[in-house]
Amino acid sequence: MSFDYLQLLKLCAPETIVVVTALVVLFLDLAWLRTEPNRTRMTLAAMFTAAGCVAAFMWMLVVPEKASLLNGMLVVDPLTQLVKQSLLVLTLFTALLSIETTFTDHVGEFFALLLLATVGMMFLVSSEELLMIFVSLELTSLSLYILTAFNKHNSKSAEAALKYFLFGGMAAAATLFGMSLIYGLSGATNLRAIAAALTGPTLDPLLLAAIVMTVIGLGFKVAAVPFHLWVPDAYEGAPTPSAAFIASGSKVASFFILAKVMMLGFAGAEGSGAWKAYVPGWVPVIALVAALSLVLGNLAAIAQKSVKRLLAYSAIAHAGYMLLGVMADSSTGVASLVFYVITYALTTVGAFGVVAIVEQSGGDKLTDFAGLSRRAPLVALCLMVFILSLAGIPPLAGFFGKFYLFTAAAAAGKQSLGLLWLVILALAMSCVSLYYYLKVLKQAYVAPSPEDAPRLRVEISSSVALIILAAGVVLLGCAPNLLLGKLLSAIKAAGF
């Protein structure tokens, strides 16, 4: 059987560009830049990383493709291209916000791992084949474990990485076990072929076990309760740029592949999570996980004194919101999910960028943000945009994202009120979240700054990155169709 390897290389060109960029950054740092000041090395490595991301992004714009190769192992269509472009944008901003950090002397290694994690995520969202999905998950995870442990001067970093690794190992085992059951039942590893083979009037008990195992494995990746225990420690202990990337890029790729596996691989096994109308399937399992995530994430965030841990529990709560889009099980649900997760990721990268700046003169405690509006007015303004977007306040992207997500979930299963009970719970928990988000803004705008607190020095690269991110959050809130219109047309082309 002949195979067009030139076509394969052309389809993989964006990933190839990112891999080459990782090797170039690593080589340049090891060969020529080791003796240069750390700031110079960080700046040059970040610039090369950004250039590689831009080149891969532009390739996808200039050479648009639509193809499926090797039994769905590599699927390229407008939807996957759009998600991969968002991953490249998140990597670019993470690199820019890393410039003024001083947590490591291994600069080339850090940026190379950042790019390799991005490659893993890009392959992950481009696959509809179980083995490729698992390999991509592991490439991403291994890179993120090391990035979490990158600050050798902080014992919390090593502790967080160890917890992340141990929980990740157990999640990988659960994922593999679930995949083995799926293959045994269907005799296929392609998601669409699996759905065709498993269609029937009743659910096999082994299929229910496979669904549970798959939710366990992917639930760890998306930081949903009860698979969330690694999240607060990883966000707090990891270097801030690493935490920003875990909270953003990893979230985008993991939720996209979760939606793919559930909606394509388990099509016909949805069941129902409607109030008093339960039917076995993957929807009620996801509904339970979503409800637990909403309640625990929001209530635990109230008690946090560390802004990083607050953002961690906030991420757990947002995972609950995002799962509503998966359960909607429609093209509208997919569009609402992807829109929400992309805008959430942009907002979170910006929030961690502000944390990185504040950490220069202290730590990440709430009290370290006291008087931020007087010490760094521009940074405080950007923080306000990010925090209010996370809280879902109009006219920011977070508001429209939640509105669209809740609308899609409420429309699912109208005959039995469907997921309305979960939407009501999500709305109630959104009101709770406003309290702890306003605690951060109270410190920044109301609390007096300490007498000995210096005015924060902000690099041009960080200022530009934060301004662009904040402007993007405002723009996507005021004109959501800039992204949503592309999403809807891409989803229609992808056949969701």
N, C-alpha and C positions, 0 to 999 in steps of 0.2 A: 504493500500500500504506500503510495507516494504521499509526501507531506511537504507543504510549502513552508520551509524554515524562514525564508525571507519575510513572509507574511507574519509569522510568529514574532520575529525580531521587530518588525514594524509596529505590531500591536503592543509589544513590551517596551517600546522606546522610552516612554516616560519613566518607567521603573529603572531602565538601564541608565538613563541620565542621572537619576538620583544615586544609584550605586556608584557610578563613575565619580560623581561629586564627592561621595563619602571617601573613596579611595584617594582622590586628589587632596582633600582637606587633611586626611591623615598623613599622607606622604609629605606634604609641604610643612606641616607642623613638626614632624619627626626629622626631616632632612635639613630645614633651614631656619625654622623659627624658634627652636628650643632655647636659644640664648637671648631672645628678645623679651622685653617686658611683657608681663601677663596680659595687660590691657591691649597691647598691640596684637598679640596672638589671638585674643578673643575677638577683636574687631575684624581682623583679616579672615579668620575662620568663619565668623558669622556672615561676612560679605560673600565668601565663596559658597556657603550653604544657601544663602538667599538667592544667589545667581543660579545655582543648580535648580532650586525650586521654581524660579521664574522660567528657566529654559524648559523644564518638564511641563509646566503650566501652558506655555506658549505652544509647545508641540501639540498638545491636545486641542488647542484652539485652531491651529493652522491645518492639522492633519486629522480631522474628525473621522472616526471609524465606527463601524458596527459589525461585530462578528462574534462567533462562538466557536472555539476550537477545543479539540481533545475532550469531547463528551462534557462540555461545560466547564472544563478546568480553567479556561480563561474566557470570560465573557466581557466584551467591550460594547457598550451602548451609551446613549446620551446620559442615562441616569448614573451609571458607574463613573463615567467621565466627570460628571458634576461633583460627585462625592469625592473623587480623587483630587480634583482641583481644590476643594475645600480643605482637604488634608494637607496639601502643599502650602496653602495660605497659612494654616495654623503652624506648620513647621517653620515657615519664614518668620512669622511674628515671634515665635518662641526663640529663634536664633537671635533676632534683634534685641529682645529683652534680656538675653543672656550676656550681652557685651559687658555691662558694668558689674557683673557678679564676680566674686573672688573665691568660690568654693573649691576650685581645683587647679592644679598645675598641668593636668592631662587634658589640654584643650582639644587637640586633634581627636583623641579617643572619644571625648564627649560628643562632639559634633558628628563624628562618624556613626556613633551609636544612635544618635537622634535621627540621622538620615536612614539608617538601616531599619529602625522601628517604623519609619514612614513607608519604606518599601514593603515591609510586612503588611501594613495596613492597606496599602494600595492593592496588593495581590489579594488580600482578604475580601475586599469589597468587589473584586473583579471575578469571583469564582462562584460557581453553583455546583461544585463537586466536593464531597465530604472530605476526602483526603487532602485536597489542596487547601480547604478551609482550615483543617487542623494544622497543617504545616505552617500556614501563614500566621495563625494564632500563636504558634510556638515561637516563630521568628520575632514577632512583635513582643511577646511576653518576655523572652530572654533578654532582649535589648532593654526593655523597661525595668526589669529586675536590676540590671547593672546600673542604669541611670539613677535608680532610687538610691543605690549604695554609693554614689559617686563622691559624696562629701566625706572624705576619710577623717576629717577633723571633728566630726560630729557623730557621737555614738548612736544617736537616735536614727541616723541615716542607715547604719548597718542593721540595727534592730528592725526598722521598717522594711528594709529589703528582705531580711530573713523571713518575716511574717508574710510578706507579699509572695515570696518564692514558695513557701510551704503551702499556703492556701492555693496558690496557682497550680502547684503540682497535684493537689487533690482535685481541683477543678478540671485539670487536663485528664486525669484518670476517669472522672465521671463522664466527661465528654466522649472519650474513646469508648467507654463501655456503652454509652447510649448509641454511638455510631455503629458499634458491632451488632447491637440489637436491630437497628434499622436495616443494616445490610442483610442480616439473617432473615428478616421478615420480607424484605423487598427484592433482594438479590441485585440491588443497584446502589450506586453511590452518587448519581446525579439527582439533584433535588426534584426536578420535574418528573423524572422516571420513578423516583420513590413515591411521590404522590399518586401517580397513575397505578402503581403496583399495590398500594395500601388502601385504595378506595374500596369501601364495602359498607354494608348496612350496619354493622356493629364494629366496635373497636376491640382489637385483640388486647388482652391484658399485657402482653409483652410490648405492644406499641405504647400503652400508657406508661410503662416503665421507661421506655426509650424517651418519651416526651419529658418525663420528670428528670432523667439524667441529663438530657440536653439543656433543660432550663437551669439545672444546677451549674453546668459548665459555663454556659453563656451568661447566667445570672451573676457569676463572679466577675466576668469581664465588664459588665455594665454597672457593677456596684449596687446591686439590689439586695434588699433584706430577704433571707437571713444569710446571704453570702457576702456581706459587707465588712466583715470584721477587720480586714486589712486596710480599709480605706482611710480612717482617721490617722493612723500611724504613718501610712505611706505619704499622705499629703503633708503631714507635719514634719516628718523626718527627712524626706527627700529634698535635695536642692530645689529651690523655688522654680527654676525653669523646668526641671524634670517633673515636678508636681503639676505645673501648668500644662505640660504636654500630656501627662497621664489623664488629667481631668478634661482635656479637650479632644485631641486627636484620637486617643484610645476610645473615648465615648462615642465619637462619630462612627468609627469603623465597627465597633462592637454592636451598637444598636442597629446599624444597617444590616449586618449579617444576621443578627437575631431575627429581624423582620423577614429577611429572605428565607431563613430556615423554617420559620413557623408558617409563613404565608405560602411559600412554594413547596417546601418539603413535606409539610403536614397538612396540605390542602385537603379538605374533606374530613379532617379529624379535629375540627375547631371546637365542637361542643358549645356550651353556653355558660356564661358566668352571670346570667341575669338573676336579679333578686327573686328568690323562691321559685326559680325555674332552671335549676342547675342541670346541665347535661355533661357527662364526662368528655374531656378533650383538653386541648392545650389552652384554650381561653380561660377556663376557671383556674387553672394553675397559675397563669400569668396574672389573673385578677387578684388572687391571694397575695402573690409577691408584691404587686403594685400597692395594694392596701397597706401591707406591713411597711413598705418603703416610705410611703407618704406619712404615716403616723410616726414611726420611729425617727426618720430623718429630720422632720420638722421639730418634734418635741426635744430630741437630744441636742439639736443646734442651739436651743435657747440657753442651755447651761454652759456653753463653751466660752472660755476666756481667750483662746487663741483664734485668730482670724483664719488661719489655715485649717484648723479643725472645724471651725464654723462652716467654711466652704466645703469641707469634706462631708459633713452631715447634710449640708445643703445639696450636694451632688447626689447623695442617696435619695433625698426627697425628690429631686428632679428626675431621677431614674423612674420613680413611681409615676410622675406625670408622663414621661416619654412612653412608658409601657401602655398607656391609653391608646396611643397611635398604633401600636402593634395589634392590640385587641380589636381596634376598629375594623381591621381586616378588609380594607378597601383601598382604592387608589387615592381617595381623599385622606384616609388614615396614613398611608405611606408619605404623601406630600406633607401632611401636618407634622409627622414624626421627623422627616429629614429637615424641614424648615426649622423646627424647634431645636433639634440637636446641633445644627450648624450655628444658629444664632446664639444658643447657650454656650457653645464652645468658644466662639469669638469673645463673648462677654467674660467667660471664665479666664481666658488667657489674659485679658486686660486687667481683671481683678488681681490675678497673681503677679502681673507686672507691677501694679501699685504696691503689693506686699513686698516685692523684691526691693523697691526703692526705699520703703519705710525701714526695712531690715538693715539698711546701711548704718542707721544711727541707733539701733536698738534691736528689737525682736519683732515677733508677729502677734504680740498680745494686743488686746483691744486698747489698752492704755497707751501703747506705743503710737496709736493713731491720733492721740489727743492733739488738737490744734493744727491738724494737717492743713486746713484751709488757709492758715496764716504762714505756715512753714513752706508750703508748696501749693499755691492756689490752683495751678493748672492740673496737677496730679489729683488734688481733691475733687475738682470738677469732673474729671474722668472717672474717679471712683464713684461719685454720685450717680453718673450715667450707668455704670456697670451694676451697682447695687440695686438701683431702682428697676433696671431691666430684669435682673434675677427675681425681684419681687413681683414682677408683672404689672408695672405701673405704665399707663399710656403716656406719651405716644411712642414708647420704646419697643424694640423688637420682642422683648420678653412678653409683653402684653398680648400682641397679636399672635405670637406663637402659642400661648396658653389658650387664647380664645379659639383659635383654629383647631387645636388639639382636643379641647373639651367638646367643641361642636361635632367633630368627627366621631368621637366616642359616644356622645349622646345619640347620634343618629343610627348607631349600630343596634339592630334588633328592636326596632320601634314597637313591634307588636307586643312585647313583654317588658317594656321600659328598659330593656337591655342593660347597658352599663351605667344607667342614670345614677344608681346608688354610689358608684365609684366616682362619677363626675362630681356629685355633691360633696363627697369626702375630700376630693382634690381641691374644690373651691374653699372648703372650710380650712384645710391645711395651708392654702395660699394666704389666708388671712392671718394664720399663726406665723407664717414665715415673715410677714411684714414686720413683726415685732423685733425679731433678731437682726434683720437687715438694717432696721432703723437704729439699732444699737451701734452699729459701725458708723453710720452717718452722724449720730449724736457725738461720738468721740471726735470725728473729723471737723465738725462745724460748730458744735456747742461747747464741748469741754475745753477748758483753757490749756494751752500748751505749757509744759514744764519750763521753769525759768531758765534752766541750762540747756534747753533743747535747741540745737543749731538749725539754721535754715537748710533744708535738704538740697543737695546738689543732684541735679538730674541731667544725665547725658542727652545730647541731641537725638541719638538713635532711640532712646526710650521715650522721649517726649513725642517724637514723630509717630512711633508705633502706637502709643496710647491715644494720641489724637485721632489717628486713622481708625483705630478700633472703636473708639467712642462715637466717631462720626458714622461709622458703619452701622452701629447698633441703633442710632437715631434714624438713619436713612431707611433701614429695613423695617423699622417700626412705622415710619410715616408712609413709606412706599413699598409695602411687602411684596407687591407683584413683581418687583425687580428680580427676586429670587423665586417666588412662588409660581410665576408664569412659566419660567424655565423648568421648574420641577414637574409641573403638571404635564407639560408636553413630553418631557423625558420619561416620565412614568408611563404615559400612554404608549410611547415607542418601545419601552422595555417589556410591556405585556403584563404588568402587575395587575 
